[in-house]
């Protein structure tokens, strides 16, 4: 079963207080924010890292050319309750 917890933008907006947040700054420039990928492609389900990376390959490829990749990864690590799910900064939690 796929993770259906929402998209990157859903997580970003629900995890931060009102006003301009670091999430909003990253989301406004992130390539994933306007991606045409199915949201499920951002959430690999395999517990095995090598398989999870293959499951998320399309999402990871979008991250690789993202201008805010480093900031996205940093935020995901600071807010691990969110960052441990899905692809952030071109990486998966495993």
C-alpha positions as CSV (number, residue, x, y, z in Angstrom):
1,X,0.0,0.0,0.0
2,X,1.3,3.5,-0.9
3,X,1.7,6.3,1.6
4,X,-1.2,8.7,1.0
5,X,-0.3,11.3,3.5
6,X,-0.2,14.1,0.9
7,X,2.2,16.0,-1.2
8,X,5.3,18.0,-0.3
9,X,3.2,21.2,-0.2
10,X,0.6,19.6,2.1
11,X,3.3,18.7,4.6
12,X,5.0,22.1,4.3
13,X,1.9,24.1,5.0
14,X,0.6,22.0,7.8
15,X,3.9,21.7,9.6
16,X,4.6,25.4,10.1
17,X,2.9,28.3,11.8
18,X,1.3,31.2,9.9
19,X,3.5,33.7,8.2
20,X,6.6,33.4,6.1
21,X,8.4,30.2,7.1
22,X,11.5,28.5,5.8
23,X,9.1,25.9,4.3
24,X,7.4,28.5,2.2
25,X,10.7,29.9,0.9
26,X,11.8,26.4,-0.2
27,X,8.3,25.5,-1.6
28,X,8.1,28.6,-3.6
29,X,11.3,27.6,-5.6
30,X,11.2,23.8,-5.4
31,X,10.8,21.9,-8.6
32,X,8.6,19.3,-6.8
33,X,6.0,21.9,-5.9
34,X,4.7,21.9,-9.5
35,X,5.6,18.4,-10.4
36,X,3.4,16.3,-12.6
37,X,4.4,13.2,-10.8
38,X,1.8,11.2,-9.0
39,X,2.2,12.1,-5.3
40,X,2.7,8.4,-4.5
41,X,6.0,8.5,-6.4
42,X,7.4,10.7,-3.7
43,X,6.9,8.1,-1.0
44,X,8.7,4.8,-1.6
45,X,7.2,1.9,0.3
46,X,10.0,-0.6,0.4
47,X,12.0,-0.9,3.7
48,X,15.1,-1.9,1.6
49,X,17.1,1.2,0.6
50,X,18.1,0.0,-2.8
51,X,14.5,-0.9,-3.8
52,X,13.1,2.3,-2.2
53,X,15.5,4.4,-4.3
54,X,14.3,2.6,-7.5
55,X,10.7,3.2,-6.4
56,X,11.4,6.9,-6.0
57,X,13.7,7.3,-9.0
58,X,11.5,9.7,-10.9
59,X,11.1,12.0,-7.8
60,X,14.8,11.9,-7.0
61,X,15.6,12.9,-10.6
62,X,13.4,16.0,-10.2
63,X,15.3,16.9,-7.0
64,X,18.7,16.6,-8.6
65,X,18.1,19.8,-10.7
66,X,16.3,21.7,-8.0
67,X,17.7,25.1,-7.0
68,X,16.7,24.6,-3.3
69,X,17.7,21.0,-2.9
70,X,20.2,21.7,0.0
71,X,17.7,23.8,1.9
72,X,15.0,21.1,1.4
73,X,17.3,18.4,2.8
74,X,18.2,20.7,5.8
75,X,14.6,21.3,6.6
76,X,13.7,17.7,6.4
77,X,16.5,16.8,8.9
78,X,15.5,19.6,11.3
79,X,11.9,18.4,11.1
80,X,12.5,14.7,11.1
81,X,8.9,13.8,11.9
82,X,8.1,15.0,8.4
83,X,11.4,14.4,6.7
84,X,11.5,10.7,7.5
85,X,8.7,10.2,5.0
86,X,9.3,10.4,1.3
87,X,11.9,12.1,-0.8
88,X,13.5,15.3,0.5
89,X,16.5,17.0,-1.1
90,X,16.9,14.0,-3.5
91,X,17.3,11.5,-0.7
92,X,15.1,9.0,1.1
93,X,15.3,8.3,4.9
94,X,17.1,5.0,4.5
